Amino acid sequence: MTFSIHGLAVARGIAIGRAVLVASSRVDVAHYFIQADQVHAEIGRLRRARDEVIEELQRLQKDLPKDAPHELAALLDVHLMLLEDEELTAGVRQWIEERLYNAEWALTSQLEIIGRQFDEMEDPYLRERKADMEQVAERVLQSLKGTGSPMARVPQPQRPQQELHLEDTDVPLVLVAHDLSPADMLQFKQSVFAGFVTDVGGKTSHTAIVARSLDIPAVVGARTGSQLVKQDDWVIIDGDAGVIIVDPSPIILSEYSFKQRQGQVERERLARLRHTPAVTLDGEKIELLANIEMPEDAAAALATGVVGVGLFRSEFLFMGRQGNLPDEEEQYQAYRRAVEGMNGLPVTIRTVDVGADKPLDDTRHDAAHLNPALGLRAIRWSLADPSMFLTQLRAILRAAAHGKVNLLIPMLTHASEIRQTLQLIEQARQDLDRKAMVHGPVRLGAMIEIPAAALSLRLFLKYFDFLSIGTNDLIQYTLAIDRADESVAHLYDPLHPAVLRLVADTIAACRAQGKGVSVCGEMAGDVTMTKLLLGLGLRSFSMHPSQVLAVKQRILLSNTDKLKPWAEQVLDSDDPATLMPR
């Protein structure tokens, strides 16, 4: 039966494919694809883990005291029987052989299928055996965790462009999960997934941002979506409307296949603008920059015709490493690849910004801190660990010898933090001089993403060469809205008068002093905001490469002389949204 699930549209486009579920109770289980030549070894991993659990249970059976309850011995018998159940083991092998899932993913996928079979049993006693099956699977997963193989790079298959029908077998896959950390998302960057759906998240949560960076349709905030969609269901993700259609009829499937082709035609049309200079109708030159997460993203950025990188999110080099942070040489090589990859164009590297919805590892929340968004994150985290911070600063300064580098500091608020940061930058330079290591000059910039910073512009412009407005956090902190919480997502408003006033004042103050200013948050890549930002005086936009050409198209059709008086009206309005063009 066809039904729809509504969420928040965060990445435009249409995706059609089979559902791949990441169970919410096991988000910490590794999910990745293996290579075809690794199938035999992966099945071997699974077999060894299963045998290890069997031996453990047999040992427990043997060592049971004589006065142990009969039920306990019977339970061990049931678990041993389930471990040897052919439906479980054969099903897991099939996921590995046919889908090239890693062993942990294959086990959880098969467990979901068998679990639904238990749920449909009429006998209450048999239904309750589902818990036994889950306990057995958890034991095997724990065993696998001790013998896990390293993450394998997933090849990107060719996505079929023809109309998809229900009888097709070679179709894309769409990922359905309760939630995904940024590190999880990056693991899928070269994968076969055509789209994403998550139960939680807001429009500017980092799950949504990275989904947009993959340039594939995504819907977040689907609430119980991962519980309603079943493994291998046909799913349509409408990233424009924020709708997921499950088990679509042939007519609906045909309609969305047509929309999918229309979207491809539009992307091809925009691609013709790649080499067109971003100049408004009245002759204003606009700087279009790229946001990237990894050095390898430089190639995609260049392909859109950007004139530099406005934000290199260095924290993605630190994530998912279980505490083993990258050393100076590894960071230096990564930053150097990004700088050299931009062929002489400037690269702005932001120092590590972790915490809140960007944890270092796979944990979704820091149990020690009730509100990580207001805790030890970004520059606060760096200043709390000067040794780690100096390591990153030295790596960035060394990379600056290979091209133009701007150094961007996130989440500054106090003069004491600014002075401490500048002292550490100077210390990093001195460290390199003592070691006779080559390093280059950098322009220093600060993120304006906290209202306190936006209200202290005189202080910031005294110390920094340029400012970069991080609208995602600026909106979050100004409006007291957790941008990853779908229950308050409707209150997250980039057009709130307070937000617009902080953005406008920052742009005006920088221009008055001849200092550079850009917007690097999601507002920069939102085509509905392009004309307003131009009218407010912004001349530098930094966004994900996938958004560049659409924004450039808006710029080419704009006249800043005419936009300025309209932007002032929007700024003075109590309800700016009513003055925005439809």
DOLUMVEX-23552 format. One record per residue (C-alpha): x, y, z. Coordinates in Angstrom, 1 decimal. Last residue first. Layout:
BEGIN
REC,X,Y,Z
REC,X,Y,Z
...
//
This chain:
BEGIN
REC,X,Y,Z
REC,7.6,34.3,-4.0
REC,9.6,37.4,-3.5
REC,10.3,38.4,0.1
REC,8.3,41.2,1.6
REC,6.0,39.0,3.7
REC,9.1,37.1,5.1
REC,10.4,40.4,6.6
REC,7.7,40.5,9.3
REC,8.5,43.4,11.6
REC,10.0,45.2,8.6
REC,13.0,47.5,8.9
REC,15.4,45.0,7.3
REC,12.9,44.2,4.5
REC,12.6,47.9,3.7
REC,16.3,48.3,3.7
REC,16.6,45.3,1.3
REC,14.1,47.0,-1.1
REC,16.2,50.2,-1.1
REC,19.4,48.1,-1.9
REC,17.9,45.8,-4.5
REC,17.6,48.5,-7.3
REC,21.3,49.5,-7.1
REC,22.2,45.8,-6.6
REC,20.8,44.7,-10.0
REC,20.2,41.0,-10.1
REC,19.9,38.5,-13.0
REC,23.5,37.4,-13.1
REC,23.4,37.0,-9.3
REC,20.4,34.7,-9.4
REC,22.2,32.4,-12.0
REC,25.3,32.5,-9.8
REC,23.2,31.2,-6.9
REC,22.1,28.2,-9.0
REC,25.7,27.6,-10.2
REC,27.2,27.6,-6.7
REC,24.8,25.3,-4.8
REC,26.5,22.0,-5.6
REC,29.9,23.5,-4.7
REC,28.8,24.0,-1.0
REC,28.6,27.6,-0.1
REC,30.7,30.8,0.4
REC,29.3,34.1,-0.7
REC,31.3,37.3,-1.0
REC,29.8,40.7,-2.2
REC,27.3,41.3,0.6
REC,25.9,44.8,0.6
REC,22.5,44.3,2.2
REC,20.9,44.3,-1.3
REC,23.2,41.5,-2.3
REC,22.1,39.6,0.8
REC,18.5,40.1,-0.1
REC,19.0,39.0,-3.7
REC,20.6,35.7,-2.7
REC,18.2,34.7,0.1
REC,15.8,32.6,-2.0
REC,18.8,31.1,-3.7
REC,19.9,29.5,-0.4
REC,23.7,28.9,-0.7
REC,24.7,31.9,1.3
REC,22.0,31.3,3.9
REC,23.5,27.8,4.6
REC,26.4,29.5,6.4
REC,29.6,30.9,4.8
REC,28.6,34.6,4.6
REC,31.5,36.8,3.6
REC,33.3,39.9,4.9
REC,36.6,41.5,3.9
REC,37.7,44.6,5.7
REC,37.6,48.1,4.1
REC,36.6,49.7,7.4
REC,33.1,50.8,6.3
REC,32.7,47.5,4.4
REC,33.4,45.5,7.5
REC,30.9,47.5,9.6
REC,28.2,47.3,6.9
REC,28.4,43.5,6.5
REC,28.3,43.0,10.3
REC,25.4,45.4,10.7
REC,23.4,43.6,8.0
REC,24.0,40.1,9.5
REC,23.0,41.3,13.0
REC,19.9,43.1,11.7
REC,18.9,40.1,9.6
REC,19.0,37.8,12.7
REC,17.0,40.2,14.8
REC,14.4,40.7,12.1
REC,13.8,36.9,11.8
REC,14.4,36.0,8.1
REC,16.8,33.1,8.9
REC,14.0,31.5,10.9
REC,14.4,28.4,13.0
REC,11.0,28.3,14.8
REC,9.6,25.5,12.6
REC,12.6,23.4,13.5
REC,11.5,23.3,17.2
REC,10.5,19.6,17.3
REC,13.0,18.8,14.6
REC,15.9,19.3,17.0
REC,19.2,19.6,15.2
REC,19.0,23.4,14.9
REC,18.6,23.8,18.6
REC,16.8,27.2,18.7
REC,17.7,30.0,21.2
REC,16.7,32.6,18.5
REC,20.1,34.4,18.5
REC,22.1,31.3,19.2
REC,20.6,29.1,16.5
REC,20.5,31.9,13.9
REC,24.1,32.8,14.5
REC,25.0,29.1,14.5
REC,23.7,28.5,10.9
REC,24.6,32.1,9.8
REC,28.3,31.6,10.1
REC,29.3,35.2,9.1
REC,33.0,35.3,8.0
REC,35.1,38.2,9.1
REC,38.3,39.6,7.6
REC,41.7,40.9,8.4
REC,41.3,40.4,12.2
REC,42.5,42.2,15.4
REC,40.8,45.6,15.4
REC,37.9,44.4,13.3
REC,37.0,42.0,16.1
REC,36.9,44.6,18.8
REC,34.8,47.1,16.7
REC,32.5,44.2,15.8
REC,31.4,43.5,19.4
REC,27.7,43.1,18.9
REC,28.1,40.4,16.2
REC,30.5,38.7,18.6
REC,28.0,38.7,21.4
REC,25.3,37.5,19.0
REC,27.4,34.3,18.3
REC,28.3,33.2,14.8
REC,30.7,35.8,13.5
REC,33.7,33.6,12.5
REC,37.1,35.3,12.7
REC,39.8,35.9,10.1
REC,43.5,36.0,9.9
REC,45.4,36.3,6.6
REC,48.2,33.8,6.4
REC,51.9,34.0,5.7
REC,53.9,30.9,4.8
REC,55.9,28.2,6.5
REC,59.2,26.4,5.9
REC,60.6,24.5,8.8
REC,63.9,25.7,10.4
REC,62.9,23.8,13.6
REC,63.3,27.0,15.7
REC,61.3,28.9,13.0
REC,58.5,26.3,13.1
REC,58.1,26.7,16.9
REC,58.2,30.5,16.5
REC,55.4,30.4,14.0
REC,53.3,28.1,16.3
REC,54.0,30.6,19.2
REC,52.7,33.4,17.1
REC,49.5,31.5,16.4
REC,49.3,30.6,20.1
REC,49.6,34.3,21.1
REC,46.9,35.3,18.6
REC,44.5,32.7,20.1
REC,45.2,33.9,23.6
REC,44.5,37.5,22.6
REC,41.2,36.6,20.8
REC,40.1,34.4,23.8
REC,40.8,37.3,26.2
REC,38.9,39.7,24.0
REC,35.9,37.4,24.4
REC,33.4,36.0,21.9
REC,35.2,33.7,19.5
REC,33.2,30.8,18.0
REC,35.4,29.8,15.1
REC,38.9,31.0,14.0
REC,39.6,31.3,10.3
REC,43.2,31.1,8.8
REC,43.4,32.3,5.2
REC,45.8,30.5,2.9
REC,47.3,31.5,-0.5
REC,49.6,28.8,-1.8
REC,52.2,26.2,-1.0
REC,54.0,27.9,2.0
REC,50.5,28.2,3.6
REC,50.6,24.4,4.2
REC,53.3,25.0,6.8
REC,51.2,27.6,8.6
REC,48.2,25.1,8.6
REC,50.3,22.3,10.0
REC,51.8,24.6,12.7
REC,48.3,25.8,13.7
REC,47.0,22.2,13.9
REC,49.8,21.0,16.2
REC,49.5,24.3,18.3
REC,45.8,23.5,18.9
REC,46.5,19.9,20.1
REC,49.2,21.2,22.5
REC,47.0,24.1,23.6
REC,44.1,21.8,24.7
REC,41.6,24.0,26.5
REC,42.2,26.7,23.8
REC,41.1,24.2,21.1
REC,38.0,23.2,22.9
REC,37.0,26.8,23.5
REC,37.9,27.6,19.9
REC,35.2,25.1,18.7
REC,33.3,23.4,21.5
REC,33.4,23.2,25.3
REC,29.8,24.0,26.2
REC,26.9,25.9,24.9
REC,26.0,23.6,22.0
REC,27.1,20.7,24.4
REC,24.0,21.3,26.6
REC,23.8,18.7,29.3
REC,27.5,17.9,29.3
REC,28.9,14.7,30.7
REC,26.5,12.5,28.6
REC,28.0,14.0,25.4
REC,25.3,13.2,22.8
REC,25.3,11.4,19.5
REC,28.3,9.2,20.1
REC,30.0,8.3,16.8
REC,33.3,10.1,17.5
REC,34.5,13.7,17.5
REC,31.0,15.0,18.0
REC,29.5,17.5,15.5
REC,26.0,18.2,16.7
REC,27.3,20.0,19.8
REC,31.1,19.7,19.8
REC,33.8,20.1,17.2
REC,35.0,23.1,15.3
REC,38.7,22.5,14.4
REC,40.4,25.5,12.9
REC,38.8,27.0,9.8
REC,40.9,26.8,6.7
REC,40.3,29.5,4.0
REC,41.8,28.5,0.7
REC,42.9,31.1,-1.9
REC,43.2,30.2,-5.6
REC,46.7,29.0,-6.6
REC,45.6,25.7,-8.3
REC,42.8,24.8,-5.8
REC,44.2,21.3,-5.4
REC,47.5,22.7,-4.2
REC,45.8,24.3,-1.2
REC,43.6,21.2,-0.5
REC,46.5,18.8,-0.9
REC,48.6,21.0,1.4
REC,45.9,21.0,4.0
REC,45.8,17.2,4.0
REC,49.6,16.8,4.0
REC,49.9,19.3,6.9
REC,47.2,17.5,8.9
REC,49.0,14.1,8.5
REC,52.3,15.7,9.4
REC,51.0,17.5,12.5
REC,49.3,14.4,14.0
REC,45.7,13.4,13.4
REC,43.7,12.6,16.5
REC,43.5,9.1,17.8
REC,40.5,9.6,20.1
REC,38.2,7.0,18.5
REC,39.0,8.3,15.0
REC,35.5,9.1,13.9
REC,36.1,12.8,13.4
REC,39.4,14.7,13.4
REC,39.9,15.2,9.6
REC,36.2,16.3,9.5
REC,37.1,19.1,11.9
REC,39.0,20.9,9.2
REC,35.9,22.5,7.7
REC,37.5,24.2,4.8
REC,35.5,27.4,4.3
REC,35.7,30.2,1.7
REC,37.5,28.0,-0.8
REC,38.5,30.0,-3.9
REC,37.3,31.6,-7.1
REC,34.5,29.2,-7.8
REC,34.1,27.8,-11.4
REC,31.8,24.9,-10.6
REC,34.5,22.3,-11.5
REC,37.0,24.0,-9.1
REC,34.8,23.0,-6.2
REC,34.5,19.4,-7.3
REC,38.3,19.2,-7.6
REC,38.8,20.8,-4.1
REC,36.6,18.1,-2.5
REC,39.6,15.8,-2.2
REC,41.0,17.9,0.6
REC,38.0,17.1,2.8
REC,35.0,19.1,4.2
REC,34.6,21.8,1.6
REC,32.7,25.1,1.4
REC,33.2,26.9,-1.9
REC,33.6,30.5,-2.9
REC,31.7,32.9,-5.1
REC,33.0,36.5,-5.2
REC,30.6,39.0,-6.7
REC,31.7,41.7,-9.2
REC,29.1,44.6,-9.3
REC,28.5,45.7,-12.9
REC,24.9,46.9,-12.7
REC,23.5,43.6,-14.1
REC,25.4,41.7,-11.5
REC,28.8,40.0,-12.2
REC,29.6,36.4,-11.4
REC,31.9,35.7,-14.3
REC,30.6,33.0,-16.7
REC,32.9,29.9,-16.8
REC,30.5,27.6,-15.0
REC,27.3,29.1,-16.4
REC,26.8,26.2,-18.9
REC,26.5,23.8,-15.9
REC,23.1,25.5,-15.1
REC,21.6,23.9,-18.2
REC,22.9,20.5,-17.3
REC,21.5,20.8,-13.8
REC,18.1,21.8,-15.2
REC,18.1,18.8,-17.6
REC,18.9,16.5,-14.6
REC,16.0,18.0,-12.6
REC,13.6,17.3,-15.5
REC,14.8,13.7,-15.6
REC,13.9,13.3,-11.9
REC,10.5,14.9,-12.4
REC,9.8,12.3,-15.2
REC,10.8,9.5,-12.8
REC,8.5,11.1,-10.2
REC,5.5,10.8,-12.5
REC,6.4,7.2,-13.6
REC,6.7,6.1,-9.9
REC,3.4,7.7,-9.1
REC,1.7,5.8,-12.0
REC,3.5,2.5,-11.1
REC,2.2,2.8,-7.5
REC,4.6,3.9,-4.8
REC,5.8,1.6,-2.0
REC,6.8,4.4,0.3
REC,6.6,8.1,-0.7
REC,9.0,10.3,1.3
REC,8.1,14.0,1.4
REC,10.2,17.1,2.1
REC,8.8,19.0,-0.9
REC,12.0,19.6,-2.9
REC,13.9,16.6,-1.6
REC,11.2,14.3,-2.8
REC,12.5,10.9,-1.7
REC,10.8,8.0,-3.5
REC,11.0,4.6,-1.7
REC,10.6,1.0,-2.8
REC,10.8,-1.2,0.3
REC,14.1,-3.2,0.7
REC,14.1,-3.1,4.5
REC,10.9,-1.7,5.8
REC,9.8,1.9,6.1
REC,7.5,2.7,9.0
REC,10.1,2.5,11.8
REC,12.8,4.5,10.0
REC,10.2,7.1,9.2
REC,9.1,7.6,12.8
REC,10.1,11.3,13.0
REC,10.8,12.3,9.4
REC,12.9,15.2,10.7
REC,15.3,14.9,7.8
REC,14.7,14.6,4.0
REC,17.6,14.2,1.5
REC,18.1,14.4,-2.2
REC,21.7,14.1,-3.4
REC,24.5,16.7,-3.9
REC,26.8,15.0,-1.3
REC,27.3,18.5,0.2
REC,23.6,18.7,0.7
REC,23.7,15.6,2.8
REC,26.6,17.1,4.7
REC,24.5,20.1,5.6
REC,21.5,18.1,6.5
REC,23.5,15.8,8.9
REC,25.2,19.0,10.1
REC,21.8,20.3,11.3
REC,20.8,23.3,9.2
REC,17.4,22.1,8.1
REC,16.7,20.2,11.3
REC,17.4,16.7,12.4
REC,15.6,13.6,13.4
REC,14.0,10.6,11.7
REC,16.5,10.5,8.9
REC,16.1,10.0,5.1
REC,18.9,10.0,2.7
REC,19.3,9.7,-1.1
REC,20.9,8.0,-4.1
REC,23.2,5.8,-2.0
REC,25.8,3.9,-4.0
REC,28.7,5.1,-1.9
REC,31.6,7.5,-2.4
REC,30.5,9.9,0.4
REC,29.0,7.1,2.5
REC,31.7,7.3,5.2
REC,31.3,11.0,5.2
REC,27.7,10.6,6.3
REC,28.7,8.5,9.3
REC,31.3,11.1,10.3
REC,28.6,13.8,10.1
REC,26.5,11.7,12.5
REC,23.5,9.9,11.2
REC,20.0,9.7,12.7
REC,17.1,7.3,12.9
REC,18.0,5.9,9.5
REC,16.8,5.4,6.0
REC,19.4,5.2,3.2
REC,18.3,5.1,-0.4
REC,19.6,2.5,-2.8
REC,19.9,2.8,-6.6
REC,18.4,0.3,-9.0
REC,19.7,-2.7,-10.9
REC,16.7,-5.0,-10.2
REC,13.9,-3.4,-12.2
REC,10.5,-5.0,-11.8
REC,9.1,-2.0,-10.0
REC,10.0,0.3,-12.9
REC,12.6,2.9,-13.2
REC,12.7,5.4,-16.1
REC,16.2,5.5,-17.6
REC,19.0,7.4,-16.0
REC,20.6,4.5,-14.2
REC,23.1,5.5,-11.6
REC,26.6,4.4,-12.5
REC,28.3,2.9,-9.5
REC,30.5,4.8,-7.1
REC,33.0,2.5,-5.5
REC,33.0,2.2,-1.7
REC,36.3,2.7,0.1
REC,36.7,0.1,2.8
REC,36.5,0.9,6.5
REC,39.0,-1.2,8.4
REC,38.0,-4.7,9.5
REC,36.4,-5.4,12.9
REC,37.7,-8.2,15.1
REC,36.7,-7.0,18.5
REC,33.5,-5.4,17.1
REC,32.6,-8.7,15.5
REC,32.4,-10.3,19.0
REC,30.1,-7.5,20.2
REC,28.0,-8.0,17.1
REC,27.7,-11.7,17.7
REC,26.6,-11.1,21.3
REC,24.1,-8.5,20.1
REC,22.7,-11.0,17.5
REC,22.1,-13.5,20.3
REC,20.3,-11.0,22.4
REC,18.2,-9.9,19.4
REC,17.2,-13.5,18.7
REC,16.2,-14.0,22.4
REC,14.1,-10.9,22.3
REC,12.3,-12.2,19.2
REC,11.4,-15.3,21.3
REC,8.6,-13.1,22.8
REC,6.6,-13.6,19.6
REC,6.8,-17.4,20.1
REC,5.3,-17.2,23.6
REC,2.6,-14.8,22.4
REC,1.4,-17.3,19.7
REC,0.0,-15.2,16.8
REC,3.3,-14.7,15.0
REC,3.5,-11.5,13.0
REC,6.1,-9.9,15.4
REC,8.3,-12.9,15.0
REC,8.4,-12.5,11.2
REC,9.1,-8.8,11.7
REC,12.1,-9.8,13.8
REC,13.4,-12.1,11.1
REC,13.6,-9.3,8.7
REC,15.1,-6.9,11.2
REC,17.7,-9.5,12.2
REC,18.7,-10.0,8.6
REC,19.5,-6.3,8.3
REC,21.4,-6.3,11.6
REC,23.5,-9.2,10.6
REC,24.3,-7.8,7.1
REC,25.4,-4.5,8.6
REC,27.7,-6.2,11.1
REC,29.2,-8.5,8.4
REC,29.9,-5.7,5.9
REC,27.3,-5.4,3.1
REC,28.3,-6.5,-0.4
REC,24.7,-6.5,-1.5
REC,24.6,-10.0,-3.0
REC,27.3,-11.9,-1.1
REC,27.1,-10.0,2.2
REC,23.3,-9.8,2.3
REC,23.1,-13.5,1.3
REC,25.5,-14.5,4.0
REC,23.3,-12.9,6.6
REC,20.2,-14.8,5.2
REC,22.1,-18.1,5.3
REC,23.1,-17.5,8.9
REC,19.7,-16.5,10.2
REC,17.6,-18.9,8.2
REC,20.0,-21.8,9.0
REC,19.6,-21.5,12.7
REC,22.9,-22.4,14.4
REC,23.0,-19.3,16.5
REC,19.3,-19.7,17.3
REC,19.9,-23.2,18.6
REC,22.7,-22.0,20.9
REC,20.4,-19.2,22.2
REC,17.6,-21.7,22.8
REC,19.9,-24.1,24.7
REC,21.2,-21.2,26.8
REC,17.7,-20.3,27.7
REC,17.0,-23.9,28.7
REC,19.9,-23.8,31.1
REC,18.6,-20.6,32.6
REC,15.1,-22.0,32.8
REC,16.3,-25.0,34.8
REC,17.4,-22.6,37.6
REC,21.0,-23.1,38.7
REC,21.5,-25.4,41.7
REC,24.0,-27.6,40.0
REC,26.2,-24.6,39.1
REC,26.5,-23.9,35.3
REC,30.1,-24.3,34.2
REC,29.3,-26.5,31.2
REC,26.5,-24.4,30.0
REC,28.6,-21.2,30.4
REC,31.4,-22.8,28.4
REC,28.9,-23.8,25.7
REC,27.7,-20.2,25.6
REC,31.2,-18.9,25.1
REC,32.0,-21.5,22.5
REC,28.9,-20.6,20.5
REC,29.8,-16.9,20.8
REC,33.3,-17.5,19.4
REC,31.8,-19.7,16.7
REC,29.5,-16.8,15.6
REC,32.4,-14.3,15.6
REC,34.5,-16.7,13.5
REC,31.7,-17.3,11.1
REC,31.1,-13.6,10.6
REC,34.8,-12.8,10.0
REC,34.9,-15.7,7.5
REC,31.9,-14.3,5.7
REC,33.9,-11.1,5.5
REC,37.0,-12.9,4.2
REC,35.0,-14.7,1.4
REC,33.2,-11.4,0.4
REC,36.4,-9.3,0.3
REC,37.0,-9.8,-3.5
REC,33.7,-8.2,-4.2
REC,34.7,-5.1,-2.3
REC,33.0,-4.2,1.0
REC,30.2,-1.7,1.6
REC,29.9,0.1,4.9
REC,27.8,0.2,8.0
REC,29.6,-0.1,11.4
REC,27.2,-0.6,14.3
REC,26.9,2.5,16.6
REC,23.4,3.3,15.1
REC,22.2,0.0,16.5
REC,18.9,0.8,18.2
REC,18.0,3.2,15.4
REC,18.3,0.4,12.8
REC,20.1,1.5,9.7
REC,17.7,0.7,6.9
REC,18.4,0.4,3.2
REC,15.4,1.3,1.2
REC,15.2,0.5,-2.5
REC,15.4,3.3,-5.0
REC,14.1,6.6,-6.3
REC,15.7,10.0,-5.5
REC,14.3,13.4,-6.5
REC,16.0,16.7,-6.1
REC,16.8,19.3,-3.4
REC,18.6,18.8,-0.2
REC,17.1,19.8,3.1
REC,13.3,19.2,2.8
REC,11.9,18.7,6.3
REC,9.7,15.7,7.0
REC,6.5,14.2,5.7
REC,5.9,10.4,5.3
REC,3.7,9.1,2.4
REC,1.8,5.9,1.9
REC,1.3,3.4,-1.0
REC,0.0,0.0,0.0
//
